[in-house]
Amino acid sequence: MAEKLIEVKNLKKYFSTPKGQLHAVDDISFHINKGETLGLVGESGCGKSTTGRLLTRLLDATEGEIFYDGKDINRLRKKEMRELRKEIQIVFQDPYASLNPRLTVSEIIAEPLIVNKVYPGDKAKLNARTLELMETVGLAARLANAYPHELDGGRRQRIGIARALALKPKFIVQDEPVSALDVSIQAQILNLMADLQEKFGLTYLFISHDLSVVKHVSDRIAVMYLGKIVELADYKTIFNDPLHPYSQALLSAIPLPTLEVKKERIILEGDVPSPINPPGGCRFAGRCRHRTDKCLAEEPELKDMGEEHFVACHYAGDFKLETI
């Protein structure tokens, strides 16, 4: 049985607004095994990035537990959390906004080493480690004194990855790391991250709104809607036999080559409900073509349909995504 590195239990994150409580993440539970990639997908505003920030404790949870290697990080003191941050890192979505424009490439990569006093007073070792990290992510040594604005998006994201690797972490949250990049550059970055995972035994949470990208990098996939996980299974199951109507709609929207088998196209109607004081019952009910009065009145539990395929739907398995 696979060993768990991350285990999340009943995690909630609410924000107070003048109109009420914004339910960004609302009672989710899942785990990530050591050495695997869990893909987290959903529409903008569903709570994906907030979940990633909770797992790195860039945000504090309203309720719930986050266990990292058996330790509840929500209970750690500031000093203990600072020490643990060496093992937990994040790569942000925007490779330009997440880099200090006043620092050179080498200074950005060296910053976590300096802050954590990895090579105190030994500039030669610091420089050697910085150049080693640049080489690891495919950055030429000649770029050491360049500034972020002088580089393209792919190279900027490589800087962010090198910075995340600096302290030899075990777990990295990747918050839509390729969504701001050209398609050709996306492939390079995805291949790089796969190579780094194999080389260093890394564990990833890969956050994205693009299922076609998540398919190629994930071992398991969690589908999120309005602060809730509505389906969770290995990637083959999600793509071959999705059981939640929202997962089916996402998959039907992926463009396929004409030679492949075509799936029926599901057009969702209506808007995503407000996360401020969200409606009772199933949160997807207002946009679901299969909804009944039960869906509007009762919130479905995330239940195991067999072989660790979890679905939050009263009628999971009753409706299949058809081929046409």
C-alpha positions as CSV (number, residue, x, y, z in Angstrom):
1,M,0.0,0.0,0.0
2,A,1.3,3.5,-0.9
3,E,2.6,5.7,1.9
4,K,0.8,8.9,2.4
5,L,2.8,12.2,2.5
6,I,-0.1,14.6,2.7
7,E,-3.5,13.9,4.3
8,V,-6.2,16.5,4.4
9,K,-9.3,16.1,6.7
10,N,-12.4,18.2,6.6
11,L,-10.5,21.3,5.4
12,K,-12.3,24.6,5.4
13,K,-11.3,28.2,4.5
14,Y,-13.8,31.0,4.7
15,F,-13.3,34.7,4.1
16,S,-15.5,37.3,5.7
17,T,-17.1,39.8,3.3
18,P,-19.7,42.5,3.8
19,K,-22.3,40.2,2.3
20,G,-21.4,37.1,4.4
21,Q,-19.0,34.2,4.5
22,L,-17.2,33.3,1.3
23,H,-16.7,29.6,1.2
24,A,-13.5,29.3,-0.7
25,V,-12.7,25.7,0.5
26,D,-15.6,23.9,2.1
27,D,-15.0,20.7,4.0
28,I,-12.7,18.7,1.6
29,S,-10.7,15.6,2.4
30,F,-8.1,13.8,0.4
31,H,-4.5,12.5,0.5
32,I,-1.4,12.5,-1.7
33,N,0.9,9.5,-1.7
34,K,4.7,9.9,-1.6
35,G,6.2,10.3,-5.1
36,E,2.8,10.8,-6.9
37,T,1.2,13.7,-8.6
38,L,-2.4,14.6,-7.6
39,G,-4.1,16.8,-10.2
40,L,-6.6,19.3,-8.9
41,V,-8.9,20.7,-11.6
42,G,-11.9,23.0,-11.8
43,E,-13.2,26.3,-13.0
44,S,-11.7,29.6,-12.0
45,G,-12.8,30.5,-8.5
46,C,-13.6,27.0,-7.4
47,G,-10.9,27.0,-4.6
48,K,-8.0,25.2,-6.3
49,S,-5.3,27.8,-5.6
50,T,-6.7,28.4,-2.0
51,T,-6.3,24.7,-1.4
52,G,-2.6,24.9,-2.6
53,R,-1.9,27.9,-0.3
54,L,-3.5,26.1,2.6
55,L,-1.2,23.0,2.1
56,T,1.8,25.3,2.1
57,R,0.3,27.3,5.0
58,L,0.6,30.6,3.1
59,L,-3.0,30.8,4.3
60,D,-4.3,29.5,7.6
61,A,-7.3,27.2,7.6
62,T,-10.6,28.1,9.2
63,E,-11.1,24.5,10.2
64,G,-9.7,21.1,9.5
65,E,-6.4,19.2,9.6
66,I,-3.5,19.0,7.2
67,F,-1.0,16.3,8.0
68,Y,2.4,16.4,6.4
69,D,4.3,13.2,7.1
70,G,2.2,12.6,10.2
71,K,2.5,16.2,11.5
72,D,-0.5,18.6,11.6
73,I,1.0,21.7,10.1
74,N,-1.9,23.8,11.4
75,R,-0.7,23.2,14.9
76,L,3.0,23.9,14.3
77,R,4.6,27.0,15.9
78,K,6.2,29.7,13.8
79,K,9.7,28.3,14.3
80,E,8.6,24.7,13.6
81,M,6.8,25.8,10.4
82,R,9.8,27.8,9.2
83,E,11.9,24.6,9.5
84,L,9.3,22.5,7.7
85,R,9.0,25.0,4.8
86,K,12.3,23.7,3.5
87,E,10.4,20.5,2.6
88,I,7.2,22.2,1.3
89,Q,7.5,24.6,-1.7
90,I,5.3,26.2,-4.3
91,V,5.6,27.2,-8.0
92,F,3.3,30.1,-8.8
93,Q,1.1,30.6,-11.8
94,D,2.5,33.9,-13.1
95,P,6.3,33.5,-13.5
96,Y,6.8,37.2,-13.8
97,A,4.7,38.5,-10.9
98,S,6.3,35.9,-8.5
99,L,9.8,37.0,-9.2
100,N,11.5,40.1,-7.7
101,P,12.3,42.4,-10.7
102,R,15.1,44.0,-8.9
103,L,17.1,40.8,-8.4
104,T,19.1,38.9,-11.0
105,V,18.5,35.3,-11.8
106,S,21.2,34.0,-9.5
107,E,20.1,36.3,-6.7
108,I,16.5,35.0,-6.9
109,I,17.6,31.4,-6.9
110,A,20.1,32.0,-4.0
111,E,17.6,33.9,-1.9
112,P,16.1,30.9,0.0
113,L,19.6,29.5,0.6
114,I,20.6,32.9,2.1
115,V,17.4,33.3,4.2
116,N,17.8,29.8,5.6
117,K,21.6,30.2,6.2
118,V,22.5,27.1,4.3
119,Y,26.0,28.3,3.4
120,P,26.7,31.0,6.0
121,G,29.8,33.0,5.0
122,D,30.7,30.6,2.2
123,K,30.0,32.6,-1.0
124,A,31.8,30.0,-3.2
125,K,29.5,27.2,-2.2
126,L,26.5,29.4,-2.5
127,N,27.4,30.4,-6.1
128,A,28.2,26.8,-6.9
129,R,24.8,25.6,-5.6
130,T,23.1,28.4,-7.6
131,L,24.7,27.4,-10.8
132,E,23.9,23.8,-10.1
133,L,20.2,24.6,-9.7
134,M,20.3,26.7,-13.0
135,E,21.8,23.7,-14.8
136,T,19.2,21.3,-13.2
137,V,16.3,23.3,-14.7
138,G,17.9,24.0,-18.0
139,L,19.0,27.6,-17.5
140,A,22.3,28.6,-19.2
141,A,25.0,29.9,-16.8
142,R,25.3,33.1,-18.9
143,L,21.9,34.1,-17.7
144,A,23.0,34.3,-14.0
145,N,23.2,38.1,-14.1
146,A,20.1,38.7,-16.2
147,Y,16.9,40.2,-14.8
148,P,13.4,38.6,-15.1
149,H,12.1,41.2,-17.6
150,E,14.9,40.2,-20.0
151,L,13.7,36.6,-20.3
152,D,10.7,34.9,-21.9
153,G,8.0,33.2,-19.9
154,G,9.5,29.7,-20.1
155,R,12.8,30.8,-18.6
156,R,11.1,32.8,-15.9
157,Q,9.1,29.7,-14.9
158,R,12.4,27.7,-14.8
159,I,13.7,30.3,-12.3
160,G,10.7,29.7,-10.1
161,I,11.2,26.0,-10.3
162,A,14.9,26.3,-9.4
163,R,14.0,28.5,-6.5
164,A,11.5,25.9,-5.3
165,L,14.2,23.2,-5.6
166,A,16.9,25.2,-3.7
167,L,16.2,23.7,-0.3
168,K,15.7,20.1,-1.5
169,P,12.0,19.9,-0.8
170,K,9.9,16.7,-0.8
171,F,6.5,18.3,-1.7
172,I,5.8,21.0,-4.3
173,V,2.5,22.7,-5.0
174,Q,2.3,23.7,-8.7
175,D,-0.3,26.4,-9.0
176,E,-1.2,26.4,-12.7
177,P,2.6,26.6,-13.6
178,V,2.1,26.5,-17.4
179,S,-1.2,28.3,-17.9
180,A,0.5,31.6,-18.8
181,L,2.9,30.0,-21.3
182,D,2.8,29.2,-25.0
183,V,1.8,25.6,-25.9
184,S,5.3,24.6,-27.1
185,I,6.9,26.0,-23.9
186,Q,4.2,24.3,-21.8
187,A,5.4,20.9,-23.0
188,Q,9.0,21.8,-22.1
189,I,8.1,22.8,-18.6
190,L,5.9,19.8,-18.0
191,N,8.6,17.4,-19.2
192,L,11.1,19.2,-17.0
193,M,8.9,18.8,-13.9
194,A,8.4,15.1,-14.7
195,D,12.1,14.6,-15.0
196,L,12.7,16.4,-11.7
197,Q,10.1,14.3,-10.0
198,E,11.8,11.1,-11.1
199,K,15.3,12.3,-10.3
200,F,14.5,13.7,-6.8
201,G,11.5,11.6,-5.8
202,L,9.2,14.6,-5.5
203,T,5.5,14.7,-4.6
204,Y,3.3,17.2,-6.5
205,L,-0.1,18.8,-6.2
206,F,-0.7,20.0,-9.7
207,I,-3.4,22.6,-9.9
208,S,-4.9,23.5,-13.3
209,H,-8.2,24.3,-15.1
210,D,-7.0,22.3,-18.2
211,L,-7.9,18.6,-18.0
212,S,-5.9,17.8,-21.1
213,V,-2.7,19.0,-19.4
214,V,-3.6,17.3,-16.1
215,K,-4.1,14.0,-17.9
216,H,-0.4,13.8,-18.9
217,V,1.1,14.6,-15.5
218,S,-1.2,13.1,-12.9
219,D,-1.5,9.8,-11.2
220,R,-4.8,10.7,-9.7
221,I,-7.2,13.6,-10.3
222,A,-9.5,15.5,-8.0
223,V,-12.3,17.5,-9.6
224,M,-13.4,20.6,-7.6
225,Y,-16.5,22.7,-7.9
226,L,-17.4,25.7,-5.8
227,G,-15.2,24.7,-2.8
228,K,-16.0,21.0,-2.9
229,I,-14.3,18.0,-4.3
230,V,-17.0,16.3,-6.5
231,E,-14.9,13.4,-7.9
232,L,-11.6,11.8,-7.1
233,A,-10.0,8.8,-8.9
234,D,-6.9,7.7,-10.9
235,Y,-6.5,9.5,-14.1
236,K,-7.6,6.6,-16.3
237,T,-10.8,6.3,-14.5
238,I,-11.6,10.0,-14.6
239,F,-11.0,10.0,-18.4
240,N,-12.6,6.7,-19.3
241,D,-15.5,6.5,-16.9
242,P,-16.4,9.9,-15.2
243,L,-19.4,9.5,-13.0
244,H,-20.1,13.1,-11.8
245,P,-22.1,15.3,-14.3
246,Y,-19.6,18.1,-13.8
247,S,-16.6,15.9,-14.6
248,Q,-18.5,14.6,-17.7
249,A,-19.1,18.2,-18.8
250,L,-15.4,19.1,-18.4
251,L,-14.3,16.1,-20.4
252,S,-16.8,16.7,-23.2
253,A,-15.3,20.2,-23.7
254,I,-11.8,18.8,-24.5
255,P,-11.2,19.1,-28.3
256,L,-10.2,15.8,-29.9
257,P,-8.6,14.9,-33.2
258,T,-11.2,13.9,-35.8
259,L,-9.9,10.3,-35.9
260,E,-10.6,9.7,-32.2
261,V,-13.9,8.6,-30.9
262,K,-16.1,11.6,-30.2
263,K,-17.9,12.1,-27.0
264,E,-21.2,13.9,-26.7
265,R,-20.8,17.6,-26.0
266,I,-22.4,18.8,-22.8
267,I,-23.3,22.5,-22.7
268,L,-23.7,23.7,-19.1
269,E,-26.4,26.3,-18.7
270,G,-26.6,29.1,-16.0
271,D,-23.8,30.6,-13.9
272,V,-21.7,29.2,-11.1
273,P,-23.5,30.1,-7.8
274,S,-21.8,32.7,-5.5
275,P,-19.4,31.2,-3.0
276,I,-20.8,33.7,-0.5
277,N,-23.4,31.8,1.5
278,P,-23.7,29.1,-1.2
279,P,-27.0,27.2,-1.7
280,G,-27.9,24.1,0.1
281,G,-28.1,20.7,-1.5
282,C,-25.8,19.8,-4.3
283,R,-23.9,22.9,-5.4
284,F,-23.9,21.8,-9.0
285,A,-27.6,21.1,-9.1
286,G,-28.6,24.5,-10.7
287,R,-26.5,23.6,-13.8
288,C,-27.0,19.8,-13.9
289,R,-29.3,18.4,-16.6
290,H,-30.1,15.3,-14.3
291,R,-31.1,17.2,-11.2
292,T,-34.1,16.2,-9.1
293,D,-35.7,17.7,-6.0
294,K,-33.4,15.6,-3.9
295,C,-30.4,17.3,-5.4
296,L,-31.7,20.7,-4.5
297,A,-32.6,19.6,-0.9
298,E,-29.8,17.2,0.1
299,E,-26.0,17.6,-0.2
300,P,-24.4,14.4,-1.5
301,E,-21.5,12.8,0.3
302,L,-18.3,11.9,-1.4
303,K,-18.7,8.2,-1.5
304,D,-16.5,5.4,-2.7
305,M,-17.9,3.7,-5.8
306,G,-15.2,1.0,-5.7
307,E,-11.5,0.9,-6.4
308,E,-11.0,4.3,-4.7
309,H,-13.3,6.1,-7.1
310,F,-15.0,8.7,-5.0
311,V,-18.0,10.7,-6.3
312,A,-20.3,13.3,-4.6
313,C,-23.5,12.7,-6.5
314,H,-26.8,11.1,-5.5
315,Y,-27.1,9.4,-8.9
316,A,-23.4,8.5,-9.5
317,G,-23.2,5.8,-12.2
318,D,-26.7,6.3,-13.4
319,F,-25.7,8.6,-16.3
320,K,-22.8,7.9,-18.6
321,L,-20.9,10.1,-21.0
322,E,-22.0,8.7,-24.4
323,T,-20.0,8.4,-27.6
324,I,-21.4,9.8,-30.8
